[in-house]
């Protein structure tokens, strides 16, 4: 057992660590600087917000549109990925948003899991029109946390039920 342990220690000691980012290397050498001052001059870093975000929890991209779920705000915000401009905020109670978590786009529709409402909301990605709110107990949603697609199949991870629900989009 000691021979294997020594071999492992020797292998770990032989690994050379290379800084991934000059900011991290500077920070570790004791230099004081901000991340912004170390960013390349050509960098296009933006922090988007100010549209009523309250605890954004999920994000999905469709073309030049970005959709962000806001858990505490019970809303979904759509903004333009190119310009950063706000397109719309969906927060009407008819959408059934209740602590929205995960968000995914399939074709022309957006799907959002609502962990507080044990449901999934589907709406049109272009117009924002509500398509449906899936909340029937037969779906087995229980604190839905994640959503993914494979073709026309939708898969939802149910945190408290230790299960995955599959249905057709």
DASUL-V119511 format. One line per field, one symbol per residue. ss: DSSP state (H for helix, E for strand, - for the rest). A space follows every 10 residues. Layout:
ss = ???
//
This chain:
ss = -HHHHHHHHH HHHH------ -HHHHHHH-- ----HHHH-- ---------- -----EEEEE EE--EEEEEE ----EEEEEE -----EEEEE --HHH----E EEEEEE--EE EEEE----EE EEEE-----E EEEE--HHH- ---EEEEEEE --EEEEEE-- --EEEEEE-
//
